[in-house]
Amino acid sequence: MFVDICIPKNNEKKFIEIAEKLGTKALLFLYDKKPKDLNDLQKETKVKLFFDSKKNFAVGERKNVENKNIKFLYGFEELEEKDSVHYRRSGMNQVIGKLMKDKKKILVIDMEKIISAKRNEVLLGRLKQNLVLAKKYKLDLIICSFATKPENLRSGKDYEALIRVMGFQEEAKKAVKTLKITFN
């Protein structure tokens, strides 16, 4: 089941409305502090709703990979400003990949950043390089929108197609259909 991860700002109903139209079966809302009135939303929709803290998600820096309180890492592609003449600086390397595997971290692909980037071809190239490392180290992988605006939601099939086009068929299925998470 595809679970899209969103960061709402008192616009949960609009997220749910668009998710229903896209055929998304579940949404995970991330909050700094969980609002009290969220349980009423579940009664109004067939979309399964989950809530979690933003503290479980962090930018993919080495210190966050080693932090035992952080389970999900994203944004590797944006860590470096410029690529080298001879290679891409994708934010991940073999050391980070092995550490993530050993510490059971999950790589999250943040599609909102890639879609809204001015030079998304650079980020897509870096993403492809990171997917090669994720495949090599058999990392758990999640692809989601991380949408802050409801109109930035996309169908899970769109995300799966993007990863397939990049040459990662098996990873695409796993990334869209699996979210190994313990929801709070």
C-alpha positions as CSV (number, residue, x, y, z in Angstrom):
1,M,0.0,0.0,0.0
2,F,1.4,3.4,-1.0
3,V,1.6,5.8,1.9
4,D,2.4,9.4,1.0
5,I,4.2,11.6,3.6
6,C,3.0,15.2,3.9
7,I,3.8,18.2,6.1
8,P,0.4,20.0,6.5
9,K,-0.2,23.4,7.9
10,N,-3.8,23.3,9.0
11,N,-4.8,22.1,5.5
12,E,-5.2,18.4,6.2
13,K,-8.7,18.2,4.7
14,K,-7.4,19.5,1.4
15,F,-4.6,16.9,1.4
16,I,-7.2,14.2,2.0
17,E,-9.4,15.5,-0.7
18,I,-6.6,15.4,-3.3
19,A,-5.3,12.0,-2.0
20,E,-8.8,10.5,-2.6
21,K,-8.8,11.8,-6.2
22,L,-5.3,10.4,-6.8
23,G,-6.3,7.0,-5.4
24,T,-3.8,7.2,-2.5
25,K,-4.8,4.8,0.2
26,A,-2.9,6.3,3.1
27,L,-1.3,9.6,4.2
28,L,1.3,10.1,6.9
29,F,1.2,13.6,8.3
30,L,4.4,14.9,9.9
31,Y,4.1,17.4,12.8
32,D,6.4,19.2,15.2
33,K,3.6,18.8,17.7
34,K,0.6,16.7,17.0
35,P,-2.7,18.7,17.0
36,K,-5.6,17.4,19.2
37,D,-8.4,17.3,16.6
38,L,-6.9,14.9,14.1
39,N,-8.8,11.8,15.2
40,D,-12.0,13.3,13.8
41,L,-10.5,13.5,10.3
42,Q,-10.3,9.6,10.1
43,K,-14.1,9.4,10.5
44,E,-14.7,11.5,7.4
45,T,-12.5,9.6,4.9
46,K,-11.5,6.2,3.6
47,V,-7.9,7.3,3.3
48,K,-6.0,5.8,6.2
49,L,-4.3,8.5,8.2
50,F,-1.2,8.2,10.3
51,F,0.7,10.8,12.3
52,D,4.3,11.0,13.2
53,S,6.9,13.5,14.5
54,K,9.3,15.3,12.2
55,K,12.0,14.3,14.7
56,N,12.2,10.8,13.1
57,F,13.2,12.3,9.8
58,A,16.4,14.2,9.1
59,V,18.6,15.4,6.3
60,G,21.1,12.7,5.2
61,E,24.2,14.0,6.9
62,R,26.7,11.7,8.5
63,K,25.9,12.8,12.1
64,N,22.2,12.0,11.4
65,V,23.1,8.6,10.0
66,E,24.9,7.8,13.2
67,N,22.1,9.2,15.4
68,K,20.1,6.3,16.9
69,N,16.9,8.4,17.3
70,I,16.6,9.2,13.6
71,K,15.2,6.4,11.4
72,F,14.5,8.1,8.0
73,L,17.1,10.1,6.0
74,Y,16.3,12.3,3.0
75,G,17.8,15.1,1.0
76,F,21.2,13.6,0.2
77,E,21.0,15.0,-3.3
78,E,21.0,18.6,-2.0
79,L,23.9,18.5,0.4
80,E,26.5,19.6,-2.2
81,E,26.1,22.7,-4.2
82,K,28.2,21.9,-7.2
83,D,29.4,18.6,-8.8
84,S,33.0,18.0,-9.5
85,V,34.2,18.0,-13.1
86,H,34.9,14.3,-12.8
87,Y,32.1,13.0,-10.7
88,R,28.7,13.8,-9.1
89,R,28.5,14.8,-5.5
90,S,25.3,13.1,-4.6
91,G,25.7,13.3,-0.8
92,M,26.0,9.5,-0.4
93,N,29.0,7.3,-0.7
94,Q,30.0,3.7,0.1
95,V,30.7,4.6,3.8
96,I,27.3,6.3,4.2
97,G,25.6,3.4,2.4
98,K,27.2,0.8,4.7
99,L,26.5,2.8,7.8
100,M,22.8,3.2,6.8
101,K,22.5,-0.6,6.3
102,D,24.3,-1.4,9.6
103,K,22.2,1.1,11.5
104,K,18.9,0.1,9.7
105,K,18.2,3.5,8.4
106,I,15.7,4.1,5.6
107,L,16.4,6.2,2.6
108,V,13.6,8.6,1.8
109,I,13.3,10.1,-1.7
110,D,11.8,13.6,-1.3
111,M,10.0,14.2,-4.6
112,E,8.8,17.7,-3.8
113,K,12.4,19.0,-3.8
114,I,13.1,17.2,-7.1
115,I,10.0,18.5,-8.8
116,S,10.3,22.1,-7.6
117,A,14.1,22.4,-8.1
118,K,15.3,24.9,-10.7
119,R,17.8,22.5,-12.0
120,N,16.0,19.2,-11.4
121,E,18.2,17.4,-14.0
122,V,21.1,17.7,-11.6
123,L,19.0,16.4,-8.7
124,L,17.7,13.5,-10.9
125,G,21.3,12.5,-11.8
126,R,22.3,12.6,-8.2
127,L,19.2,10.6,-7.2
128,K,20.2,7.9,-9.8
129,Q,23.6,7.7,-8.3
130,N,22.1,7.3,-4.8
131,L,19.8,4.6,-6.1
132,V,22.8,2.7,-7.3
133,L,24.2,2.8,-3.8
134,A,20.9,1.9,-2.2
135,K,20.6,-1.1,-4.5
136,K,24.2,-2.2,-3.8
137,Y,23.7,-2.0,0.0
138,K,20.1,-3.3,-0.1
139,L,18.8,-0.2,1.7
140,D,15.1,0.1,2.6
141,L,13.7,2.8,0.4
142,I,10.7,5.0,0.5
143,I,9.5,7.5,-2.1
144,C,7.0,10.1,-1.2
145,S,6.0,13.7,-1.9
146,F,6.9,15.4,1.4
147,A,4.3,17.9,0.1
148,T,3.8,21.1,2.1
149,K,1.0,22.1,-0.3
150,P,-1.8,19.7,-1.3
151,E,-1.4,20.5,-5.0
152,N,2.1,18.9,-4.8
153,L,0.7,15.5,-4.1
154,R,1.2,12.9,-6.9
155,S,0.0,9.4,-7.4
156,G,2.2,6.5,-6.2
157,K,2.2,5.2,-9.8
158,D,3.9,8.4,-10.9
159,Y,6.7,8.0,-8.5
160,E,7.0,4.3,-9.3
161,A,7.2,5.2,-13.0
162,L,10.0,7.7,-12.4
163,I,12.2,5.2,-10.6
164,R,11.4,2.5,-13.2
165,V,12.5,4.9,-16.0
166,M,15.8,5.4,-14.1
167,G,16.4,1.6,-14.4
168,F,15.4,0.4,-10.9
169,Q,12.3,-1.8,-11.5
170,E,12.4,-3.9,-8.2
171,E,13.3,-0.9,-6.1
172,A,10.4,1.1,-7.6
173,K,7.9,-1.5,-6.4
174,K,9.4,-1.7,-2.9
175,A,9.7,2.1,-2.5
176,V,6.1,2.8,-3.4
177,K,4.4,-0.2,-1.7
178,T,6.4,-0.6,1.5
179,L,6.6,1.7,4.4
180,K,8.1,-0.1,7.4
181,I,7.2,2.3,10.1
182,T,5.9,2.1,13.6
183,F,3.4,4.9,13.7
184,N,3.0,6.9,16.9
